[in-house]
Amino acid sequence: MGKRFLTLVLLLSLFTTIWAYSISGKIVLSPGKETLTVKAFYRDANEKLHWINDTTTIVGDTFSIVGKTFPYEFIKASFYVGKELAGRFLLSNKHNDLSIIMDRGKIYLRTLSYNTENQLFQQVDSIYNLYIDNYGINIQDLNSGEIIGKQIEDKNIQQEIYRYKIKQLQQNPDNYYSLMMLYDLAHSMLVNNNDSVLFYFNNLSLNLQNTSLGKLLYTTTLERQKMSVQSSSGKQIPYFEVRDVNNNLFQSSLLQNHVSLIIFSAVWCRPCQKIIPALKEIYNKYKKNGLKIVYFNLDNNTKAWKRHIRKHEMTWINVSELYPAIGFGNKGIAKKFYINSIPTIFLINKEGIIVRRFDNCINEMEILEKEVKEILKPQIRN
């Protein structure tokens, strides 16, 4: 089969202050009836996730899509022909030309009307993909066991990626994708320091700072900065109510007069699973002295959650708000505790005061046990 070229023209038009896009184009030597899909997501001003999943059918050699609105100058989008990913690019409110090559049954993203934003995006994305290929660990679907992607767990590699992205955004202070990178980093486990986010934000151009995404990043970072102080050592834990695995209401006031561990985790989180044996050892050793564990699952897959509890014989207090996993730190109780990454553990004294917060707790379980033992000394003596 010879090469087939698919050329897309992405036309975006302005409706008041919200951008809406349309896609039209022509496929040369079309192999037949295919679907064309654009997928993307973004967070609004309330940190709520919105999904774009627009599909049309290519009949003959033409197609068109009427797209959904989005409030930013650019969003990251993935382009599919049929079920196969053709490529990723930044969808903008300007004219975009995209070319796809179909060769021997494979589909490749070859050319793009390269604005500087897409140039930087493609450069950074290609480096990230190299890291994924070399260091990524397969992610399996919780129900089917099917491999659905890869993730990087090695902290050193994560930091390498972080440093590379920071270098790029520092070298490109006028590029909108630099702002997008900083926004993504601010919502990831790689940046726990809001002061750092504000430092890099202030080095971006004033034009970027005054965009809708720039204003959102600034205000949410200030809010997260405030919450990080409220969930630090020496602070009273915020009051919360949540349902346990048996659908009974659990209230944080029930922890009064108990030393406790509040743990934020998820069924799909491999590092979280690695610390379960050490947590069980601590719990079984000190529960007779009044230690309580409240174990949050930041996911909405109830069947997988219950199966996980049975498999690991987790007899402590298992709770979940059953929110979707994506953006888990921006919702509900996890947001109150300023959860950027999991697992995160809080050691709480009998008065409900945070004794210590463990953000990188995988290698700190011995320290955690020593501190639990120290705070429980009066009960252990008795």
Sequence and secondary structure as in RCSB ss.txt:
>XXXX:A:sequence
MGKRFLTLVLLLSLFTTIWAYSISGKIVLSPGKETLTVKAFYRDANEKLHWINDTTTIVGDTFSIVGKTFPYEFI
KASFYVGKELAGRFLLSNKHNDLSIIMDRGKIYLRTLSYNTENQLFQQVDSIYNLYIDNYGINIQDLNSGEIIGK
QIEDKNIQQEIYRYKIKQLQQNPDNYYSLMMLYDLAHSMLVNNNDSVLFYFNNLSLNLQNTSLGKLLYTTTLERQ
KMSVQSSSGKQIPYFEVRDVNNNLFQSSLLQNHVSLIIFSAVWCRPCQKIIPALKEIYNKYKKNGLKIVYFNLDN
NTKAWKRHIRKHEMTWINVSELYPAIGFGNKGIAKKFYINSIPTIFLINKEGIIVRRFDNCINEMEILEKEVKEI
LKPQIRN
>XXXX:A:secstr
   EEEEEEEEEEEETTEEEEEEEEEETT  S EEEEEEEEEE TTS EEEEEEEEEEBTTEEEEEEEEESSSEE
EEEEEETTEEEEEEEEESS EEEEEEEETTEEEEEEE   HHHHHHHHHHHHHHHHHHHH EEEE TTT  EEEE
E   HHHHHHHHHHHHHHHHH TT HHHHHHHHHHHTSTT   HHHHHHHHHTS HHHHTSHHHHHHHHHHHHHH
HHHHHTSTTSB    EEEBTTS EEEGGGGTTS EEEEEE TT HHHHHTHHHHHHHHHHHGGGT EEEEEE S 
 HHHHHHHHHHHT  SEEE     STTGGGSHHHHHTT  SSSEEEEE TTSBEEEEESSGGG HHHHHHHHHHH
THHHHH 
